[in-house]
């Protein structure tokens, strides 16, 4: 590109360089002498005879460090965040009918402690599915630095009851709670949906403070679950949004922290069942739920 005008006119004549050559001839010996003095005096302070600056310049004293543990934490870390995973039901609930049929207070009414859950037509239990996905999800979240607690880890004879499941999340002061389930609707009814807590202020239940953050959590989980698994939202609940609001679930009514349920698919539909029984797909399910939780926790 060429320029015209007074700012970019003809080049000025070069100045003679002889005076600069003379000046350098005078300055170089002086600099050399200064370096020799430094070697003899300043350099002796270094115990092994070496210097931080090989050019002869003394290094500046180290600045006081103001780095904190928070500064060292990777931006992607979930350190300090607590997530409670609630694997729905329990594989041995069926052995304890009296215990799981006992009614507990969920604020709006009294409801069974727990249920056995559903299963695929081939006998793969919902409780097996939920615990497997919970383990995969725990590994993913712990890998990002989160503290993860499970409401049950196959270590109880039944339950816990729905009110205790809520208390576990509350006691942990969880930043997010996700209850994992799979539905038992009729054949041909397919897809996932996330259940959000409705506004309840009755008896021992008060969801007013968690409705908004739970909705945010649920929307993110629903979006990322569909994106990662490649499955569509429910064709029978939620009008295609993949979201459903309920006020009859004790695990949501009694929660004091952001919480949602996810129904990952319909175990009674053969096409959904083929996904739910696949270990590779369950890994995708865990990844999708994890992505939604991570997005929520990072704000």
Secondary structure, DSSP 8 states (H G I E B T S, - for coil): ----SGGG-S-------HHHHHHHHHHHHHHHHHHHHHHHTGGGGSTTS--S-TTS------------HHHHS-TT--TT-EEEEEE-S-TTGGG-HHHHHSEEE-SSSEEES-----B-TT--BHHHHHHHHHHHHHHHHHHTT-EEEES--S-SSS---HHHHHHHHHHTT-SEEEEEEEE---TT---BEEEEE---EETTEE-TTTHHHHHHHHHHHHHHHHHHH---B-SSSSTTSSEEEES--HHHHT-SS-EEEEEEEETTSHHHHHHHT-HHHHHHHHHHHHHHHHHHHT-
